[in-house]
Amino acid sequence: MARFMPLDQAVRENLKDGDTAAFEGFTHLIPTAAAHEAIRQGFKDLTLIRMTPDLIYDQMVGMGMAKKLVFSYVGNPGVGLLRRVRDAVENGWPRSVEIEEHSHAAMANAYEAGAAGLPFAVFRGYRGAGLAEVNPNIKSITCPFTGEKLAAVPSVRPDVTFIHAQKADKKGNVLVEGIIGIQKEAVLAARRAVVTVEEVVDNFTGLHPNLCILPHWTITAIAVVPGGSHPSYTHGYYARDNASYLEWDEVSADRERFTAWMEENVIKAKPEDFAARVEKLRVAK
């Protein structure tokens, strides 16, 4: 049952050292504010799952929070590498990190299997691909009905999932619009789910019934954080801050500059700072 609370409380009560955690968002609605709060609270030994790790996982890895990444693409979207992740993998700075790489199809199916309570996902994939040679969690299975050889991967069932969304109503139901990605399945697959939202409204009347609504009983905690997905965007609220992605490529290239940036922009910052960061990016409603 969803409870409304400040972000620091939501993170503190639902994320623990050693957890398997998903901070999901596909280009859009990335839960940056939640990730920054996790960084401020200094969690350790996390297994971080996400289809497309970008800046927030680069920051969390660079702060030494992750022991393992499970993903299907890792990079600064539209720019290039995640330099802190590469430094951790290649040089063990600030600590070594294990990686488990999949395809997008595998990750999407693994989340769906987790949401359904299944132990693994079965799909057509990895034919002619080399990932199975370096990832022991990619298996093959023979269909008992057709004899077809299919791929199988473990389901994704995080201890906790964090997402960002547009709105919650006063009952704790959450509305997700725009590119939904795998957020719904990531919430349903998790033992606990924390959602940051732009605003709380009385109800969702007047909206199309096919919009993605996560009912209150699927969510553990909701925190109101306007601008909470910056520098990614929230459909209907503000645009993507492309300049910040370009800046991050330079910031993350140097360990000392990275550490100083994190101290100034994350450790010393507060969730309410996000609203000002998106003020010039807001779209007309």
N, C-alpha and C positions, 0 to 999 in steps of 0.2 A: 504494500500500500504506500503510495507516494506521500512523502512528508516534505514540506517546504522548509528550507533552512539556509543559512549562509553557506557560501561555497567552502570556506575553510572547515566548517563542521561536516559538511557532506563528504569531503575528501577524507578527513581524519577518521570518520566512522566507517567508511566503506573500502578504503584501500589499506593494505597491510604489507609489511616487508615480506618478500618472497611470493607475493601474489602473481597470478597470471592476469594481466590487465589489457583491455582493448580500449584505446582512445580512437574511436572510429569517425570517419568523415571522408568523403571522396571528392576532393577538390573544394568542396562546399561544406559548410557547417562543421569545420574541424574544431574540436573542443580545446582550443588553445588555453583559455583561462583555467580550465580544470587541470590541464597538464602543468601549467605554471604553478598552480597551488600545490600540486604533488611535488614539484621541484622544491618549493619553499619549505615543505614539511620534511624533505630529505629521506624519502623512502629508498630502500635498498633491495637488491637481488630480485628485481622484477623480471618476469618474462613478458615482454611487450608484444602484443599481437596487433597487426593492422595490415589491411590490404596494401596500402600505399604510404609507408612511413615517409614523412617529409620533415618540416622544420621542428615540430614538437618532439619527435623521436630523436632527431639529431641533438637537440638540446638535452633531453633526458639521458641519452647515451653519453654525451659529453660531460654531464655532471656525475657520471659513474653510477647511475641508478639501475641500469639494466644488466642482467646476466645473459639474456637470450633475446633474440628477435625472431619472430615468425611472421613472414610477409610474402607478398607477391611482386612488389616493386619497391625499390628504395632510391629516393633521389629528391632533389629540389626541383619541383615541377616547372618546366619551361626554362630552367637555368642549367642544371647539371647535377653534380655529385652532392651527397651528404658528407661533408668533409669530416665531421666529428665521428660519424659511424665508420668511415673508412679508417680513420686514425685508430679507433678502438679495435677494429678487426685486424688491421695490418701491424699495428705497433703496440697494442694493449694499453693505450692511453685514453682515459685514466685507469681503465681496467679492460681486460679482454672481454669480448662478448661473443657468444655462440650465435650462429645464424642458421635458420631453417627456411629455405626459399621454396616457394610454390608458384604456380601460375595463378592468374586472376580467377580462372574457372575453378581451380582447386580450392582457393580460399573462400569464394562465394558459396560453393557447395558445402564446404566444411562448416561455415556459419549456419547454413540452412539445416544441416544435419544436427548441429548442436541445438538449434532452436526447436527441432523436433524431438530432442532427447535421444537421438541415435548415436551409436558409438563411432560410426565412420560414415564417410560420404562415398558414393559410387558415381562415376561419370565417365564419359568418353574424353580422353585426354592423354597427354604425354606420349603419344605415338611419334616416334622419331626424335623425341627430345632427350636431352642428356641429364636433366635434373635428377632423375631417379638414381643415377649413378653416384650422386653426391648427397642425396637426401634419403636416408633409410626409412622415412615415414611415407614414402611413395611406394605403394604396393600395387600388384595386379590381382584381379579376381576374375573368375570365369562365371558368366551368367548361367545359372542352373536351367534356364528355359531355352536360351538360344545358343549357348556355347561361346558367345562373343567374349573376347578378352577386354576387360574394362580396368580403369584406374580406380584406386581406392586410397583415401587419406583419412587420418583421424579427424573426428569432428572437433570443432572449436567450441569450447565451453569455458569462457573466462570466469575467474572469480568475481570480477567486476568489469563492467563496461561503462565508459563515459562517452556521451554524445552531446552535441549542441543542437538546438532546435529553435523554431520561431516563437512558439507560444505554448503556454500551458493554461488550461482553464483552472478555476478555483477548486475543482475536485481533484486535480492532479493528472488529468489526461493531457497528453502532449501531441501537438500538431507539428508534422514535418512536411515542408513543401520544397519543391525544386528537385535537385538531384538528390535522391534518397540514398543511393548507393546501397550499402549493406547494413545501415544503421539499425533498421528494424530487427533484422535477424540477430545482430550483435547484442541487442538488448534482450531479446527473447532467449538467447543462448546462455546468458550470464546468470550467475547466482544473485548478483546485486547489480543495479543499474542506477547511475547518477546522470541527470540531465541538466545542463545549463540552458536557459531560455532567454530570449530577448525581452519578453514581457508576459504578464499574466492577464488574462481576459476573463470576463464573466462566463462566456460559453463560446462554442464554435458555430453558432447558428448562421445560416446563409452560405456556408461553404459546401463545396461539392462532396457528396458522401464517399467518393472514391479516394479522397486525400488520405495520406498516411497518418493515422492517429494511433498512438500507443496508449492503451488504456491504463488508468492509474494503478491497477493491480500488477502491472509489469514493471513498475518503476519503484525504486527504493527512496530516492531523494531528488528534489528539484531545487536548483538555486537560480535566482534571477540575476543574470550578468549581461546587461546590454553591451553589445560589441564583443561578446565572448569568443567569437570564432576568428577574430582578426589575427593575422593578415589574410586568412581566407575570407570568403564572403558568406553572407546570409541572404538568400533570395528574398527580395521584397524589402530589405532593410538597408544594406550597404554593399558596395562593390568590393571586389578583390583588390588588395593593396599590392600591386605588382612590384612597386619600388622596394617594398620590404623584402620580397623574395630575392631580388637582385642584391640588396644590401647584405642579406644573410650569407650569400656566397663569399663575400669579402670578409665579413666578420668571422665566419667559421673556419677560414683558411689558416688562422693563426691562433695558437693555444692561448696566449696571453690576451689577445684582443677578445677572443671568445669569453674567457673568464671574466674580463672586465665588463663586457656587454651583459652577461648574465647577471652579474651583481647589480648593475644599474637598472636593467629593464625587467628583471624577474624577481630576484631576491628582495630588492628594496621596493618593488611595486606592489600594488593592491588590485583586487578584482575590479574595483570601480574605475581604475585607470583606463580600462578598455573602452568605455563609452566615449572618452575624448579622442581616442585613437581612430575611431571610425567616423567622427563628426563630419569631416570633409569628404567622406566616401558615401554618405547616405544617399539613397535613391528616392525620388519623388514617389509618393504613394497615391 
